[in-house]
């Protein structure tokens, strides 16, 4: 880790209701489109709560892990183990790439200068905004690739998603779900559950890599902050899920994409 990236255990001085409320707002945004909201939480950690880029990424990763672990039982209740078992090869195929990608992404993040990491995060936010619009406004069909080509494409896609998830501290569902539908032709409901099965070990690998550089100091210094914001995110996501369809996608998706683009500009300019 470079000197500039050394993590001082900065503590947030914001009141607990503000932290919980921010987490709930983020969770609600994500819940309305079926995601955890980590892509919206990251710029808030940097802009509102004042964490440096790498600290924000690691805190975001910790909270994303809590949200995924909480969401997994609910998703498994909605999709039978039989359906998941019949598609175990999809998860293994993507994990073959995403585990390597998560290790590589975390390794790159801890070695980047802070100024570089801010710009990389901004660029990834723009990419997330584009993925959000495409995946929620365009019909995603299957590519129907030959078996060996499909397997190679799955590993490559998994690697890229693992890198992005590690660098941004997100679960990666916004990228995994359309990838699973596109490459393997599963329905969207099954793809959501499979994405969680891929996300969990992928995040654990990124955590293992971050832990090698003493990067967890920021979590220890902000344990109550992280727990409260994660709790707010879970509560918000549950309420956001109840609002599915209340706001038309033609209004909601461009609005959320615009939020990400504005956040990207602010993060790129952050000093």
URSUL-V482537 format. One record per residue. RES is the residue in three letters. OMEGA is omega in radians with two decimals (999 if undefined). NEAR is the number of other ideal C-beta (glycine too) atoms within 8 Angstrom. D_CENTER is the distance of its C-alpha to the mean C-alpha in Angstrom with 2 decimals. Layout:
BEGIN
res->[RES	RES]
omega->[OMEGA	OMEGA]
near->[NEAR	NEAR]
d_center->[D_CENTER	D_CENTER]
END
This chain:
BEGIN
res->[UNK	UNK	UNK	UNK	UNK	UNK	UNK	UNK	UNK	UNK	UNK	UNK	UNK	UNK	UNK	UNK	UNK	UNK	UNK	UNK	UNK	UNK	UNK	UNK	UNK	UNK	UNK	UNK	UNK	UNK	UNK	UNK	UNK	UNK	UNK	UNK	UNK	UNK	UNK	UNK	UNK	UNK	UNK	UNK	UNK	UNK	UNK	UNK	UNK	UNK	UNK	UNK	UNK	UNK	UNK	UNK	UNK	UNK	UNK	UNK	UNK	UNK	UNK	UNK	UNK	UNK	UNK	UNK	UNK	UNK	UNK	UNK	UNK	UNK	UNK	UNK	UNK	UNK	UNK	UNK	UNK	UNK	UNK	UNK	UNK	UNK	UNK	UNK	UNK	UNK	UNK	UNK	UNK	UNK	UNK	UNK	UNK	UNK	UNK	UNK	UNK	UNK	UNK	UNK	UNK	UNK	UNK	UNK	UNK	UNK	UNK	UNK	UNK	UNK	UNK	UNK	UNK	UNK	UNK	UNK	UNK	UNK	UNK	UNK	UNK	UNK	UNK	UNK	UNK	UNK	UNK	UNK	UNK	UNK	UNK	UNK	UNK	UNK	UNK	UNK	UNK	UNK	UNK	UNK	UNK	UNK	UNK	UNK	UNK	UNK	UNK	UNK	UNK	UNK	UNK	UNK	UNK	UNK	UNK	UNK	UNK	UNK	UNK	UNK	UNK	UNK	UNK	UNK	UNK	UNK	UNK	UNK	UNK	UNK	UNK	UNK	UNK	UNK	UNK	UNK	UNK	UNK	UNK	UNK	UNK	UNK	UNK	UNK	UNK	UNK	UNK	UNK	UNK	UNK	UNK	UNK	UNK	UNK	UNK	UNK	UNK	UNK	UNK	UNK	UNK	UNK	UNK	UNK	UNK	UNK	UNK	UNK	UNK	UNK	UNK	UNK	UNK	UNK	UNK	UNK	UNK	UNK	UNK	UNK	UNK	UNK	UNK	UNK	UNK	UNK	UNK	UNK	UNK	UNK	UNK	UNK	UNK	UNK	UNK	UNK	UNK	UNK	UNK	UNK	UNK	UNK	UNK	UNK	UNK	UNK	UNK	UNK	UNK	UNK	UNK	UNK	UNK	UNK	UNK	UNK	UNK	UNK	UNK	UNK	UNK	UNK	UNK	UNK	UNK	UNK	UNK]
omega->[3.14	3.12	-3.10	-3.10	3.12	-3.00	2.96	-3.08	3.13	3.12	3.07	3.14	-3.13	-3.12	-3.08	3.09	3.12	-3.14	-3.14	-3.13	3.10	3.10	3.14	3.13	3.13	3.13	3.14	3.08	3.13	-3.11	-3.12	3.09	3.06	3.13	-3.11	3.08	-3.07	-3.14	3.08	-3.11	-3.08	3.13	3.10	3.10	-3.13	-3.01	-3.06	-3.02	2.94	3.10	3.04	-2.99	-3.07	3.08	3.13	3.14	-3.09	3.06	3.12	3.12	3.13	-3.13	3.09	3.13	3.11	-3.12	-3.13	3.13	3.11	-3.08	-3.03	3.13	3.14	3.13	3.14	3.08	-3.10	3.14	-3.04	3.08	3.11	3.12	3.13	-3.14	3.14	-3.10	-3.10	-3.13	3.11	-3.13	-3.13	3.13	-3.13	3.14	3.12	3.09	-3.01	3.12	3.08	3.14	3.14	3.12	-3.14	-3.12	3.11	3.12	3.12	-3.09	-3.09	-3.13	-3.11	2.93	-3.11	-3.11	3.12	-3.12	3.08	-3.12	3.10	3.11	3.12	3.13	3.13	3.08	3.07	3.10	3.10	3.11	3.12	3.13	3.13	-3.12	-3.09	-3.05	-3.10	-3.14	-3.13	3.09	-3.12	3.11	-3.14	3.11	3.12	-3.12	3.02	-3.05	-3.12	3.12	3.11	-3.13	3.12	3.12	3.12	3.12	-3.13	3.12	3.12	3.12	3.14	3.14	3.11	3.09	-3.12	-3.11	-3.13	-3.08	-3.11	-3.09	-3.12	3.10	3.09	-3.11	-3.13	3.07	-3.09	-3.04	3.11	3.10	3.14	3.12	-3.07	-3.05	-2.98	3.02	3.11	3.07	-2.99	-3.12	3.10	3.13	3.12	3.12	3.10	-3.14	3.11	3.11	3.08	-3.06	-3.02	3.11	3.11	3.12	3.14	3.10	3.10	3.10	-3.14	3.14	3.12	-3.08	-3.11	-3.08	-3.13	-3.04	-3.08	3.13	-3.11	3.09	3.12	-3.13	-3.07	-3.07	3.13	3.10	-3.10	-3.13	-3.10	3.13	3.09	3.09	3.09	3.13	3.13	3.12	3.13	-3.14	3.12	3.12	3.11	3.11	3.11	-3.12	3.11	3.12	3.14	3.06	-3.10	3.14	-3.12	3.07	-3.02	-3.02	3.07	3.12	3.12	3.09	3.11	3.09	3.13	-3.14	3.09	3.12	-3.14	3.12	-3.11	3.14	3.14	-3.13	-3.05	3.12	999]
near->[9	8	4	6	13	7	13	5	9	11	7	10	3	8	5	7	6	8	15	12	9	13	18	13	10	15	20	14	14	18	18	13	11	8	10	14	17	16	13	14	14	17	13	11	13	16	10	8	13	6	12	9	13	13	12	14	15	15	16	15	15	13	15	14	13	12	17	14	8	9	11	11	7	8	11	10	6	7	11	5	6	6	10	14	7	6	12	8	6	12	11	8	13	17	12	11	17	16	13	10	18	17	14	12	15	14	9	10	13	13	8	11	8	11	6	8	15	13	9	10	16	12	9	11	17	11	9	12	14	9	11	14	11	9	11	8	8	5	3	7	7	8	8	4	8	5	6	6	8	13	9	8	11	15	12	9	12	17	13	11	17	21	13	15	20	18	15	15	15	15	14	15	13	13	12	15	13	13	11	14	15	10	13	11	7	11	6	8	8	12	14	13	14	15	14	14	11	15	14	12	10	18	15	9	13	16	11	9	13	14	9	5	7	7	12	9	10	14	11	8	9	13	8	7	13	12	9	12	14	13	10	17	19	12	11	18	16	10	12	15	10	7	11	9	5	5	8	6	8	7	8	11	13	9	8	13	12	9	10	16	11	8	13	15	9	10	15	9	6	9	2]
d_center->[22.95	24.83	26.81	24.83	21.59	23.30	21.47	23.92	22.93	22.76	22.97	21.91	25.11	23.83	25.28	23.57	23.89	22.17	19.17	19.03	19.67	16.91	14.40	16.20	16.17	12.41	12.15	14.96	13.54	10.55	13.18	15.50	13.55	12.34	8.63	7.41	7.39	4.99	5.84	9.25	9.43	9.27	12.43	14.01	13.94	15.62	17.92	18.97	18.81	19.88	17.78	18.10	15.30	14.84	15.39	12.73	10.13	11.58	11.84	8.27	7.60	10.61	9.80	6.55	9.12	11.69	10.12	9.58	13.09	14.47	13.36	14.57	18.27	18.25	16.88	19.41	22.08	21.48	21.54	24.38	24.27	26.75	24.45	21.70	24.46	25.82	22.61	21.80	22.48	19.48	17.11	19.38	19.56	15.86	15.64	18.60	16.60	13.06	14.67	16.68	13.95	11.92	15.33	16.25	13.21	13.65	17.37	17.21	15.22	17.85	20.63	19.84	21.92	20.24	21.48	20.03	16.55	16.66	17.71	15.15	12.30	14.42	14.86	11.24	10.92	14.02	12.71	9.79	12.73	14.84	12.62	12.34	16.12	17.05	15.24	16.62	19.99	21.12	22.27	20.45	23.05	23.53	24.75	27.14	27.20	29.70	28.53	28.50	26.85	24.14	23.53	23.38	21.07	18.68	18.76	18.30	15.39	13.74	14.55	13.06	9.68	9.94	11.02	8.35	5.56	8.41	9.55	6.83	5.82	2.05	3.32	4.15	6.42	7.38	8.80	9.94	11.89	14.04	14.55	15.91	18.07	19.28	20.18	21.26	22.44	21.08	20.95	17.83	18.20	18.49	15.60	13.29	14.78	14.80	11.09	10.76	13.59	12.00	8.62	10.83	13.18	10.87	9.25	12.91	14.18	12.11	13.44	16.84	16.93	16.06	18.71	21.36	21.58	21.95	18.58	18.33	21.12	18.90	17.53	21.17	22.35	19.89	19.63	20.97	18.80	15.55	17.06	18.25	15.15	13.22	16.33	16.33	12.80	14.03	17.32	16.04	13.88	17.11	19.21	17.03	17.39	21.11	21.05	19.85	22.52	24.13	22.87	23.43	20.63	22.96	22.59	19.11	17.09	19.05	18.82	15.04	15.09	17.82	15.94	13.29	16.34	18.25	15.53	15.42	19.19	19.29	16.93	19.01	22.11	21.07	23.59]
END
